[in-house]
Amino acid sequence: MALVALIRSGALTGAGPASNGPEVPRSLYARLLGSAWLQLADSVRFAHATESTVCGRGRLRIEHGRGYVARLVAVVLRLPRASGAAETRLVVTSRGDGERWRRTFENRRLDTRQYPTGEGELGERIGVIEFRFRLEISEGSLVFRQVDAAVVFGSVRVRIPKAWAPRVEAREDPAGARRIGIHVCVVLPAVGPVLTYDGIVDFENFRR
């Protein structure tokens, strides 16, 4: 009954308070997933239902690629340091029709911006590089399927050929009432994995 009440109130659907008219999901992920939104596990949906700010904390295993080039890339790009249990904090803030994601791995920060694209996909911008993902659901988990990558300067977007494009593989799995397991791997062509991190994130704060 409590879950039904939360859904009707909009706390889990991303919609506003119940009204006489149809409820319209407003959070970024709810809008992109549409009717599939409710197929997500409760904890994964909770993490993405915000219209203001959601915070998470956990300890993640961080690995770099084994080759010299992969390790050099990690140093040059100031990627999070390799660690068996890096203290990690995540703050997601709603901004306009998108979200700002601030990830802090020990003393290294990684900021990105996420937003909807015209193709109904999720765009994520890291500096001048934009990734686009199709969101899929697998047994309650959220899977990010990369569809392309591009270099963006202002209004100019230049698609990177698939053979040359960096690739991001990511998924989120339910791990408790307000806990999700995350797995992210960044791969460069001809180099291989340059950054992999995974672990459990506990969501400690949620406000509308």
C-alpha positions as CSV (number, residue, x, y, z in Angstrom):
1,M,0.0,0.0,0.0
2,A,2.9,2.4,0.8
3,L,4.4,1.8,-2.7
4,V,1.0,2.5,-4.3
5,A,0.7,5.7,-2.4
6,L,4.1,6.8,-3.4
7,I,3.4,6.1,-7.1
8,R,0.1,8.0,-6.9
9,S,1.7,11.0,-5.2
10,G,4.4,11.1,-8.0
11,A,7.4,10.5,-5.7
12,L,8.4,7.4,-7.7
13,T,7.1,8.3,-11.1
14,G,8.7,11.8,-11.3
15,A,5.2,13.3,-11.7
16,G,3.7,16.0,-9.5
17,P,0.9,15.6,-6.9
18,A,-2.2,13.5,-7.9
19,S,-4.8,15.4,-9.9
20,N,-8.0,14.8,-11.9
21,G,-6.0,14.7,-15.1
22,P,-3.4,12.2,-16.3
23,E,-0.1,12.2,-14.5
24,V,2.9,13.3,-16.6
25,P,6.4,12.1,-15.6
26,R,8.7,15.1,-15.3
27,S,12.1,13.8,-14.2
28,L,14.6,13.4,-17.0
29,Y,14.8,9.6,-16.9
30,A,11.0,9.2,-16.4
31,R,10.4,11.3,-19.5
32,L,12.9,9.3,-21.6
33,L,11.6,5.9,-20.5
34,G,7.9,6.7,-20.7
35,S,5.7,3.8,-19.9
36,A,8.7,1.6,-19.2
37,W,9.6,3.7,-16.2
38,L,7.6,1.6,-13.8
39,Q,9.5,-1.6,-15.0
40,L,12.6,-0.3,-13.1
41,A,13.3,-1.7,-9.6
42,D,12.2,0.7,-6.9
43,S,15.7,1.6,-5.8
44,V,16.8,2.5,-9.3
45,R,13.7,4.5,-9.9
46,F,14.2,6.3,-6.6
47,A,17.7,7.4,-7.7
48,H,16.3,9.0,-10.9
49,A,12.9,10.4,-9.7
50,T,14.2,13.7,-8.5
51,E,13.2,17.1,-9.8
52,S,15.6,18.9,-7.6
53,T,18.6,17.1,-5.9
54,V,19.5,13.6,-5.0
55,C,22.7,12.6,-3.2
56,G,24.5,9.3,-2.8
57,R,27.6,7.9,-1.1
58,G,29.6,4.7,-1.4
59,R,33.0,3.0,-1.7
60,L,33.9,2.0,-5.2
61,R,36.5,-0.2,-6.8
62,I,38.4,1.8,-9.4
63,E,40.7,0.3,-12.0
64,H,42.8,1.6,-14.9
65,G,43.8,-0.2,-18.0
66,R,46.8,-2.5,-17.7
67,G,48.8,-1.1,-20.7
68,Y,51.2,1.8,-20.6
69,V,49.1,3.9,-22.9
70,A,45.9,3.3,-20.8
71,R,47.8,4.3,-17.7
72,L,49.2,7.4,-19.4
73,V,45.7,8.5,-20.5
74,A,44.4,8.1,-17.0
75,V,47.2,10.4,-15.7
76,V,46.8,13.0,-18.5
77,L,43.0,13.2,-18.1
78,R,43.3,13.2,-14.3
79,L,40.9,10.3,-14.0
80,P,40.1,9.0,-10.5
81,R,43.0,7.1,-9.0
82,A,42.9,3.3,-8.9
83,S,41.6,2.1,-5.5
84,G,40.0,-1.0,-4.0
85,A,37.6,1.2,-2.0
86,A,37.5,4.8,-3.0
87,E,35.3,7.1,-0.9
88,T,32.8,8.3,-3.5
89,R,30.0,10.9,-3.4
90,L,27.4,11.7,-6.1
91,V,25.2,14.8,-6.3
92,V,22.7,15.0,-9.1
93,T,21.0,18.4,-9.5
94,S,18.1,19.1,-11.9
95,R,18.9,22.0,-14.2
96,G,16.3,23.1,-16.8
97,D,15.3,20.1,-18.8
98,G,18.5,18.2,-17.8
99,E,20.7,17.3,-14.8
100,R,24.2,18.1,-13.5
101,W,26.1,15.1,-12.3
102,R,28.9,15.8,-9.8
103,R,30.9,12.7,-8.9
104,T,33.8,12.9,-6.4
105,F,36.2,10.0,-6.1
106,E,38.4,10.7,-3.0
107,N,39.8,14.1,-4.1
108,R,39.2,13.8,-7.9
109,R,36.0,15.3,-9.3
110,L,34.2,14.4,-12.5
111,D,31.4,16.7,-13.6
112,T,29.0,15.9,-16.5
113,R,25.7,17.2,-17.8
114,Q,22.9,14.9,-18.9
115,Y,19.9,16.0,-21.0
116,P,17.4,14.6,-23.6
117,T,18.3,14.6,-27.2
118,G,16.0,15.1,-30.2
119,E,16.1,11.3,-30.9
120,G,14.6,10.5,-27.4
121,E,18.0,9.4,-26.2
122,L,20.1,10.4,-23.2
123,G,22.9,12.8,-23.9
124,E,25.9,13.2,-21.6
125,R,28.4,15.9,-22.0
126,I,32.0,15.7,-20.7
127,G,33.9,18.7,-21.8
128,V,33.6,18.9,-25.6
129,I,32.7,15.2,-25.9
130,E,29.1,14.2,-26.0
131,F,27.9,10.6,-25.6
132,R,24.4,9.5,-26.5
133,F,22.7,6.5,-24.9
134,R,19.5,4.4,-25.4
135,L,18.1,3.5,-22.0
136,E,17.0,-0.1,-21.7
137,I,15.6,-2.1,-18.8
138,S,16.7,-5.7,-17.9
139,E,14.9,-7.4,-15.0
140,G,14.6,-4.1,-13.1
141,S,18.1,-2.9,-13.9
142,L,18.9,0.1,-16.0
143,V,21.3,-0.4,-18.9
144,F,22.9,2.4,-20.9
145,R,23.5,1.4,-24.6
146,Q,25.8,3.9,-26.3
147,V,24.6,4.8,-29.8
148,D,27.2,7.4,-30.7
149,A,29.8,9.9,-29.6
150,A,30.6,13.4,-31.0
151,V,32.8,16.5,-30.5
152,V,30.6,19.5,-29.7
153,F,31.6,23.2,-30.1
154,G,28.7,25.5,-29.4
155,S,25.9,24.5,-31.8
156,V,28.3,22.5,-34.0
157,R,28.2,18.7,-33.4
158,V,30.7,16.5,-35.3
159,R,30.0,12.8,-34.9
160,I,33.1,10.6,-34.2
161,P,33.3,7.6,-36.5
162,K,32.4,4.4,-34.5
163,A,35.8,2.9,-35.1
164,W,37.5,5.9,-33.4
165,A,34.9,6.7,-30.8
166,P,35.4,6.2,-27.1
167,R,32.9,3.8,-25.7
168,V,31.1,3.8,-22.3
169,E,29.4,0.7,-20.9
170,A,27.2,1.3,-17.9
171,R,24.4,-0.3,-15.9
172,E,22.6,0.2,-12.5
173,D,21.3,-2.7,-10.5
174,P,19.0,-2.8,-7.5
175,A,20.9,-3.6,-4.3
176,G,18.5,-2.6,-1.5
177,A,15.8,-0.2,-0.5
178,R,17.8,2.9,-1.4
179,R,20.9,1.2,-2.8
180,I,22.0,0.6,-6.3
181,G,25.0,-1.3,-7.7
182,I,26.8,0.5,-10.5
183,H,29.2,-0.6,-13.1
184,V,30.9,1.8,-15.6
185,C,33.7,1.0,-18.1
186,V,35.3,3.5,-20.4
187,V,37.1,2.0,-23.4
188,L,39.3,3.7,-26.1
189,P,39.8,2.1,-29.5
190,A,43.2,0.4,-29.9
191,V,43.9,1.0,-26.2
192,G,41.2,-0.9,-24.4
193,P,39.6,-0.1,-21.0
194,V,41.1,3.1,-19.4
195,L,38.7,3.4,-16.5
196,T,36.4,0.9,-14.8
197,Y,34.6,1.5,-11.5
198,D,31.9,-0.4,-9.7
199,G,30.3,-0.8,-6.3
200,I,27.3,0.1,-4.2
201,V,25.9,3.6,-3.8
202,D,23.5,4.5,-0.9
203,F,21.2,7.4,-1.5
204,E,21.2,9.5,1.6
205,N,19.1,12.5,0.7
206,F,16.1,13.2,-1.5
207,R,14.2,16.4,-1.6
208,R,11.6,17.9,-4.0
